[in-house]
Amino acid sequence: MNTKQIETIEQNASLQFSLDEVALIADVAKSAFEDNESKESRAYLKGRLKAQAEVRMSILEMAKQGNAPAQKQFLDMAKESEIELEED
């Protein structure tokens, strides 16, 4: 696996292509993604999460500016991803 392929995986995953599509675009066997700790799997997840983070930042900025739909969307996202804290 070379650096160019890893970059291609991350970039195309950020565009929310499916795993099959990313494997084809990057010319990597789908089996390379079977191990969740492989470089390929990590690049795929990293790309998808980075793109989602960018969208969330955009929503947050719009919410701060008073955009009511963005505020609701941000609160909905926050509720869906609440951190579970352990009780002592």
N, CA, C and O atoms as a DFTB+ gen file, in Angstrom:
352 C
 N C O
     1  1       0.845      -1.171       0.000
     2  2       0.000       0.000       0.000
     3  2       0.895       1.240       0.000
     4  3       1.730       1.408       0.889
     5  1       0.720       2.091      -0.983
     6  2       1.548       3.283      -1.039
     7  2       0.792       4.516      -0.523
     8  3      -0.424       4.486      -0.335
     9  1       1.535       5.583      -0.306
    10  2       0.976       6.811       0.255
    11  2      -0.126       7.375      -0.637
    12  3      -1.132       7.877      -0.134
    13  1       0.052       7.299      -1.938
    14  2      -0.941       7.824      -2.886
    15  2      -2.264       7.083      -2.735
    16  3      -3.326       7.703      -2.778
    17  1      -2.213       5.773      -2.562
    18  2      -3.441       4.999      -2.396
    19  2      -4.143       5.360      -1.084
    20  3      -5.368       5.467      -1.048
    21  1      -3.384       5.547      -0.023
    22  2      -3.975       5.937       1.261
    23  2      -4.663       7.294       1.128
    24  3      -5.776       7.483       1.619
    25  1      -3.998       8.233       0.465
    26  2      -4.587       9.564       0.252
    27  2      -5.857       9.465      -0.597
    28  3      -6.838      10.160      -0.332
    29  1      -5.837       8.612      -1.603
    30  2      -7.007       8.424      -2.457
    31  2      -8.164       7.834      -1.662
    32  3      -9.312       8.244      -1.833
    33  1      -7.866       6.878      -0.801
    34  2      -8.903       6.277       0.035
    35  2      -9.526       7.342       0.929
    36  3     -10.749       7.467       0.987
    37  1      -8.693       8.107       1.622
    38  2      -9.195       9.117       2.543
    39  2     -10.014      10.179       1.807
    40  3     -11.094      10.561       2.259
    41  1      -9.501      10.647       0.685
    42  2     -10.175      11.699      -0.071
    43  2     -11.547      11.241      -0.566
    44  3     -12.531      11.970      -0.441
    45  1     -11.609      10.056      -1.116
    46  2     -12.880       9.572      -1.652
    47  2     -13.849       9.138      -0.567
    48  3     -15.063       9.231      -0.748
    49  1     -13.337       8.671       0.543
    50  2     -14.204       8.372       1.686
    51  2     -14.825       9.660       2.214
    52  3     -15.971       9.657       2.663
    53  1     -14.072      10.766       2.164
    54  2     -14.612      12.046       2.631
    55  2     -15.775      12.506       1.759
    56  3     -16.612      13.294       2.199
    57  1     -15.827      12.017       0.534
    58  2     -16.943      12.326      -0.362
    59  2     -18.112      11.372      -0.146
    60  3     -19.101      11.410      -0.877
    61  1     -17.985      10.512       0.870
    62  2     -19.016       9.573       1.294
    63  2     -19.296       8.487       0.254
    64  3     -20.413       7.976       0.172
    65  1     -18.272       8.134      -0.547
    66  2     -18.405       6.973      -1.410
    67  2     -18.448       5.727      -0.545
    68  3     -17.913       5.714       0.563
    69  1     -19.085       4.680      -1.051
    70  2     -19.151       3.422      -0.315
    71  2     -17.760       2.776      -0.279
    72  3     -16.855       3.158      -1.021
    73  1     -17.627       1.808       0.589
    74  2     -16.369       1.073       0.704
    75  2     -16.007       0.395      -0.622
    76  3     -14.850       0.424      -1.040
    77  1     -16.990      -0.208      -1.275
    78  2     -16.742      -0.853      -2.570
    79  2     -16.252       0.162      -3.595
    80  3     -15.319      -0.113      -4.349
    81  1     -16.878       1.331      -3.623
    82  2     -16.488       2.361      -4.587
    83  2     -15.077       2.874      -4.320
    84  3     -14.290       3.064      -5.247
    85  1     -14.767       3.095      -3.048
    86  2     -13.433       3.583      -2.685
    87  2     -12.369       2.550      -3.041
    88  3     -11.308       2.904      -3.557
    89  1     -12.641       1.295      -2.774
    90  2     -11.691       0.230      -3.113
    91  2     -11.421       0.217      -4.618
    92  3     -10.278       0.069      -5.049
    93  1     -12.463       0.371      -5.398
    94  2     -12.312       0.380      -6.848
    95  2     -11.522       1.602      -7.307
    96  3     -10.599       1.473      -8.112
    97  1     -11.873       2.780      -6.806
    98  2     -11.183       4.017      -7.199
    99  2      -9.701       3.957      -6.829
   100  3      -8.844       4.369      -7.610
   101  1      -9.403       3.439      -5.631
   102  2      -8.016       3.396      -5.153
   103  2      -7.251       2.189      -5.679
   104  3      -6.051       2.055      -5.440
   105  1      -7.944       1.315      -6.393
   106  2      -7.337       0.100      -6.935
   107  2      -6.746      -0.756      -5.814
   108  3      -5.592      -1.182      -5.857
   109  1      -7.599      -0.984      -4.808
   110  2      -7.218      -1.780      -3.636
   111  2      -8.258      -2.881      -3.469
   112  3      -9.450      -2.640      -3.660
   113  1      -7.829      -4.061      -3.123
   114  2      -8.765      -5.162      -2.892
   115  2      -9.657      -4.843      -1.705
   116  3      -9.191      -4.334      -0.685
   117  1     -10.946      -5.146      -1.844
   118  2     -11.885      -4.890      -0.754
   119  2     -11.461      -5.623       0.524
   120  3     -11.739      -5.158       1.630
   121  1     -10.804      -6.743       0.370
   122  2     -10.361      -7.531       1.526
   123  2      -9.368      -6.754       2.395
   124  3      -9.202      -7.064       3.575
   125  1      -8.710      -5.748       1.817
   126  2      -7.747      -4.942       2.579
   127  2      -8.436      -4.147       3.689
   128  3      -7.790      -3.689       4.631
   129  1      -9.751      -3.991       3.564
   130  2     -10.508      -3.218       4.547
   131  2     -11.120      -4.095       5.645
   132  3     -11.765      -3.582       6.559
   133  1     -10.922      -5.395       5.560
   134  2     -11.554      -6.303       6.516
   135  2     -11.007      -6.157       7.929
   136  3     -11.744      -6.328       8.900
   137  1      -9.737      -5.848       8.051
   138  2      -9.131      -5.634       9.371
   139  2      -9.353      -4.172       9.757
   140  3      -8.850      -3.270       9.086
   141  1     -10.097      -3.937      10.827
   142  2     -10.414      -2.568      11.249
   143  2      -9.188      -1.757      11.624
   144  3      -9.265      -0.531      11.709
   145  1      -8.066      -2.410      11.847
   146  2      -6.837      -1.711      12.224
   147  2      -5.894      -1.510      11.039
   148  3      -4.801      -0.965      11.195
   149  1      -6.316      -1.948       9.865
   150  2      -5.441      -1.797       8.691
   151  2      -5.356      -0.322       8.293
   152  3      -6.235       0.477       8.618
   153  1      -4.292       0.013       7.592
   154  2      -4.117       1.389       7.105
   155  2      -5.278       1.789       6.203
   156  3      -5.734       2.932       6.233
   157  1      -5.744       0.854       5.412
   158  2      -6.850       1.127       4.496
   159  2      -8.130       1.458       5.253
   160  3      -8.809       2.433       4.934
   161  1      -8.459       0.649       6.251
   162  2      -9.673       0.881       7.038
   163  2      -9.608       2.194       7.798
   164  3     -10.584       2.941       7.862
   165  1      -8.455       2.462       8.368
   166  2      -8.294       3.707       9.130
   167  2      -8.388       4.927       8.213
   168  3      -8.973       5.940       8.596
   169  1      -7.827       4.844       7.020
   170  2      -7.909       5.955       6.069
   171  2      -9.357       6.174       5.640
   172  3      -9.802       7.313       5.498
   173  1     -10.091       5.078       5.433
   174  2     -11.496       5.172       5.035
   175  2     -12.314       5.855       6.135
   176  3     -13.066       6.790       5.863
   177  1     -12.167       5.391       7.359
   178  2     -12.918       5.980       8.474
   179  2     -12.497       7.430       8.726
   180  3     -13.335       8.289       8.999
   181  1     -11.217       7.686       8.634
   182  2     -10.706       9.041       8.841
   183  2     -11.313       9.999       7.815
   184  3     -11.749      11.093       8.172
   185  1     -11.343       9.602       6.564
   186  2     -11.910      10.453       5.526
   187  2     -13.375      10.754       5.762
   188  3     -13.804      11.901       5.629
   189  1     -14.143       9.745       6.108
   190  2     -15.574       9.940       6.355
   191  2     -15.794      10.848       7.561
   192  3     -16.636      11.744       7.518
   193  1     -15.045      10.623       8.631
   194  2     -15.220      11.416       9.846
   195  2     -14.758      12.861       9.669
   196  3     -15.386      13.777      10.199
   197  1     -13.683      13.070       8.940
   198  2     -13.206      14.432       8.706
   199  2     -14.241      15.247       7.925
   200  3     -14.455      16.422       8.221
   201  1     -14.876      14.636       6.942
   202  2     -15.905      15.332       6.172
   203  2     -17.108      15.651       7.050
   204  3     -17.675      16.740       6.961
   205  1     -17.493      14.707       7.890
   206  2     -18.610      14.954       8.803
   207  2     -18.276      16.064       9.778
   208  3     -19.138      16.875      10.116
   209  1     -17.039      16.110      10.231
   210  2     -16.613      17.167      11.149
   211  2     -16.693      18.531      10.472
   212  3     -17.102      19.510      11.096
   213  1     -16.307      18.601       9.203
   214  2     -16.379      19.870       8.474
   215  2     -17.821      20.354       8.359
   216  3     -18.093      21.544       8.520
   217  1     -18.733      19.445       8.086
   218  2     -20.145      19.810       7.982
   219  2     -20.669      20.267       9.347
   220  3     -21.415      21.242       9.439
   221  1     -20.277      19.565      10.388
   222  2     -20.718      19.966      11.736
   223  2     -20.182      21.344      12.108
   224  3     -20.873      22.124      12.764
   225  1     -18.954      21.645      11.694
   226  2     -18.402      22.978      11.961
   227  2     -19.221      24.039      11.236
   228  3     -19.477      25.110      11.785
   229  1     -19.623      23.750      10.027
   230  2     -20.443      24.678       9.255
   231  2     -21.789      24.894       9.939
   232  3     -22.257      26.027      10.048
   233  1     -22.401      23.829      10.391
   234  2     -23.681      23.928      11.097
   235  2     -23.513      24.735      12.374
   236  3     -24.350      25.581      12.690
   237  1     -22.440      24.482      13.107
   238  2     -22.179      25.223      14.343
   239  2     -22.037      26.711      14.062
   240  3     -22.603      27.530      14.786
   241  1     -21.297      27.074      13.030
   242  2     -21.104      28.486      12.693
   243  2     -22.427      29.146      12.328
   244  3     -22.701      30.269      12.752
   245  1     -23.245      28.457      11.546
   246  2     -24.557      29.011      11.188
   247  2     -25.444      29.139      12.421
   248  3     -26.177      30.117      12.567
   249  1     -25.374      28.145      13.311
   250  2     -26.170      28.191      14.542
   251  2     -25.768      29.375      15.412
   252  3     -26.623      30.047      15.987
   253  1     -24.476      29.626      15.506
   254  2     -23.981      30.765      16.298
   255  2     -24.466      32.095      15.730
   256  3     -24.631      33.070      16.462
   257  1     -24.692      32.125      14.426
   258  2     -25.146      33.352      13.773
   259  2     -26.657      33.526      13.857
   260  3     -27.210      34.473      13.299
   261  1     -27.319      32.612      14.552
   262  2     -28.748      32.741      14.771
   263  2     -29.636      32.005      13.796
   264  3     -30.851      32.202      13.812
   265  1     -29.077      31.167      12.952
   266  2     -29.857      30.400      11.992
   267  2     -30.634      29.322      12.746
   268  3     -30.055      28.346      13.223
   269  1     -31.963      29.511      12.849
   270  2     -32.797      28.614      13.658
   271  2     -32.746      27.155      13.186
   272  3     -32.604      26.267      14.027
   273  1     -32.854      26.866      11.881
   274  2     -32.757      25.463      11.461
   275  2     -31.398      24.846      11.820
   276  3     -31.328      23.677      12.199
   277  1     -30.324      25.627      11.700
   278  2     -28.991      25.123      12.053
   279  2     -28.902      24.877      13.547
   280  3     -28.281      23.908      13.983
   281  1     -29.521      25.754      14.337
   282  2     -29.513      25.560      15.791
   283  2     -30.217      24.260      16.159
   284  3     -29.727      23.494      16.989
   285  1     -31.375      24.014      15.536
   286  2     -32.105      22.773      15.809
   287  2     -31.289      21.566      15.371
   288  3     -31.196      20.572      16.091
   289  1     -30.695      21.662      14.180
   290  2     -29.893      20.542      13.676
   291  2     -28.709      20.277      14.586
   292  3     -28.380      19.121      14.853
   293  1     -28.063      21.335      15.068
   294  2     -26.924      21.164      15.960
   295  2     -27.358      20.496      17.270
   296  3     -26.693      19.577      17.749
   297  1     -28.461      20.952      17.841
   298  2     -28.949      20.351      19.090
   299  2     -29.342      18.897      18.883
   300  3     -29.108      18.059      19.755
   301  1     -29.940      18.590      17.731
   302  2     -30.282      17.193      17.428
   303  2     -29.025      16.331      17.328
   304  3     -28.990      15.214      17.842
   305  1     -27.992      16.857      16.661
   306  2     -26.731      16.114      16.553
   307  2     -26.115      15.899      17.932
   308  3     -25.614      14.818      18.240
   309  1     -26.160      16.945      18.756
   310  2     -25.576      16.843      20.095
   311  2     -26.309      15.788      20.919
   312  3     -25.689      15.018      21.652
   313  1     -27.619      15.761      20.794
   314  2     -28.410      14.783      21.554
   315  2     -28.105      13.356      21.104
   316  3     -28.011      12.446      21.928
   317  1     -27.952      13.166      19.788
   318  2     -27.659      11.832      19.246
   319  2     -26.294      11.322      19.672
   320  3     -26.088      10.113      19.782
   321  1     -25.372      12.223      19.911
   322  2     -24.010      11.797      20.222
   323  2     -23.611      12.126      21.653
   324  3     -22.438      12.370      21.936
   325  1     -24.589      12.133      22.554
   326  2     -24.279      12.425      23.953
   327  2     -23.230      11.461      24.480
   328  3     -23.234      10.268      24.179
   329  1     -22.351      12.010      25.259
   330  2     -21.304      11.203      25.883
   331  2     -21.901      10.490      27.076
   332  3     -22.575      11.088      27.915
   333  1     -21.637       9.204      27.128
   334  2     -22.116       8.430      28.247
   335  2     -21.077       8.487      29.359
   336  3     -19.946       8.031      29.187
   337  1     -21.458       9.039      30.480
   338  2     -20.551       9.140      31.600
   339  2     -20.843       8.017      32.590
   340  3     -21.997       7.697      32.877
   341  1     -19.787       7.443      33.089
   342  2     -19.946       6.382      34.083
   343  2     -20.288       6.998      35.420
   344  3     -19.715       8.012      35.822
   345  1     -21.224       6.375      36.101
   346  2     -21.562       6.846      37.444
   347  2     -20.732       6.074      38.453
   348  3     -20.550       4.862      38.329
   349  1     -20.237       6.775      39.437
   350  2     -19.421       6.131      40.463
   351  2     -20.276       5.391      41.465
   352  3     -19.749       4.789      42.400
